[in-house]
Amino acid sequence: MHVLHRSLIRLAGVKCHRGTQLPDTVTTGGVIVVSALQTLVQLATVLHEKELIIAVESVTGTWHPPTLSPTEITESLHPYRRHRGALTLLRVLDRVRTGVASPKETELRLNIVAWGYPEPTVGHKVWIESIGRHLTPDLAYEEVRTGIEYEGAHHRTSRRQFEKDEDRRRAFRSAGWFIERIYDSGKYLDTMDTVMKRFADLEAGRPLSP
């Protein structure tokens, strides 16, 4: 419930302001905790923009049940947009994408844009005829049928995960899609060079290069 502060302190030399306070706590599993919205507003006062976007996408993504949607955040904060942190939070919402599966995916997408490359799509589904279902790459450039996937250390150290990744790559390839894997920041630019060559091939009417 939003609480309206009506009483003012009247003291010499003291200037009071009347404002509205966001709901700051919720009960989850019988435990009182700070609400997701209030947490984001507080974080907006201390985080850099990229860090704040990562935080917002953590509550709108798929790596746990989404807590809030960007629309809900906008509607909740609009009446209180002068609240400390609220304006900053509202300002980054147009860069937030739903359906992100990990913080590293958010970081990768923001880095790609910061380097001047086109922004890849989040949540693009590719129909794979060979397995009879859709697969969704972390990031996608639909025009050149290229998916980009961030893979943590366990993708290289776990034999089971490695084989699963290979099956996934072959499934995409059967549908005419390329999958570029990124393991660390040192390979980001090489991967983007490959993607840009495919855009050049597309513009020139050439077959997309593997």
Secondary structure as UniProt FT lines:
FT   STRAND          3..4
FT   TURN            12..13
FT   STRAND          20..21
FT   STRAND          25..28
FT   TURN            29..30
FT   STRAND          31..34
FT   HELIX           36..43
FT   TURN            44..46
FT   HELIX           49..58
FT   TURN            59..60
FT   HELIX           70..77
FT   HELIX           78..80
FT   TURN            81..82
FT   TURN            84..85
FT   HELIX           86..92
FT   HELIX           93..95
FT   TURN            98..99
FT   HELIX           103..114
FT   TURN            115..116
FT   STRAND          121..122
FT   STRAND          126..128
FT   TURN            129..132
FT   STRAND          133..135
FT   STRAND          139..141
FT   HELIX           142..144
FT   STRAND          146..150
FT   HELIX           154..157
FT   HELIX           159..174
FT   TURN            175..176
FT   STRAND          178..182
FT   HELIX           185..187
FT   HELIX           188..204
//
